[in-house]
Amino acid sequence: MSALTPEPVADLIFVANHADQPPWASTRAARCLALGHGEAAKPELIAWMGDPSAKGLALMLLAELDQLPEPLAMELAQAALAGPLADEARPRIAKVENATVRALAQ
């Protein structure tokens, strides 16, 4: 999608937040944001960690923490642990390979 639009971050955020069909569209857009545009999309990614209505996106991002640059992974993990999804986030973060990020779950 990034090659098809002059504003890939904005367009991927829109898809992640609004796509209902196909069922995987929103999570695929969120994954593309995190892995390909993490810094530019950071405010939205962090917001998902504190939004119960974005639980699926948040949990998917937690599964990708080892694929992200450590500073971004740390911020996402911290946001998840500080929000309403903390009880579900903690065991996922505890399984991350990156020891620095994993330590946040303790």
ChimeraX attribute file (.defattr): number of C-alpha atoms within 10 A of each C-alpha:
attribute: neighborCount
match mode: 1-to-1
recipient: residues
	/A:1	12
	/A:2	14
	/A:3	7
	/A:4	7
	/A:5	11
	/A:6	10
	/A:7	11
	/A:8	18
	/A:9	23
	/A:10	14
	/A:11	16
	/A:12	24
	/A:13	19
	/A:14	14
	/A:15	17
	/A:16	22
	/A:17	19
	/A:18	11
	/A:19	15
	/A:20	11
	/A:21	8
	/A:22	7
	/A:23	9
	/A:24	11
	/A:25	17
	/A:26	22
	/A:27	20
	/A:28	16
	/A:29	22
	/A:30	28
	/A:31	21
	/A:32	19
	/A:33	26
	/A:34	25
	/A:35	16
	/A:36	15
	/A:37	16
	/A:38	20
	/A:39	14
	/A:40	13
	/A:41	18
	/A:42	16
	/A:43	11
	/A:44	16
	/A:45	25
	/A:46	19
	/A:47	15
	/A:48	25
	/A:49	30
	/A:50	20
	/A:51	15
	/A:52	13
	/A:53	11
	/A:54	16
	/A:55	16
	/A:56	14
	/A:57	22
	/A:58	25
	/A:59	18
	/A:60	14
	/A:61	26
	/A:62	23
	/A:63	15
	/A:64	14
	/A:65	24
	/A:66	17
	/A:67	14
	/A:68	17
	/A:69	13
	/A:70	14
	/A:71	12
	/A:72	18
	/A:73	24
	/A:74	19
	/A:75	16
	/A:76	26
	/A:77	26
	/A:78	20
	/A:79	20
	/A:80	26
	/A:81	20
	/A:82	14
	/A:83	16
	/A:84	15
	/A:85	20
	/A:86	19
	/A:87	12
	/A:88	13
	/A:89	23
	/A:90	19
	/A:91	13
	/A:92	17
	/A:93	28
	/A:94	16
	/A:95	16
	/A:96	19
	/A:97	12
	/A:98	16
	/A:99	11
	/A:100	13
	/A:101	23
	/A:102	20
	/A:103	12
	/A:104	14
	/A:105	18
	/A:106	8
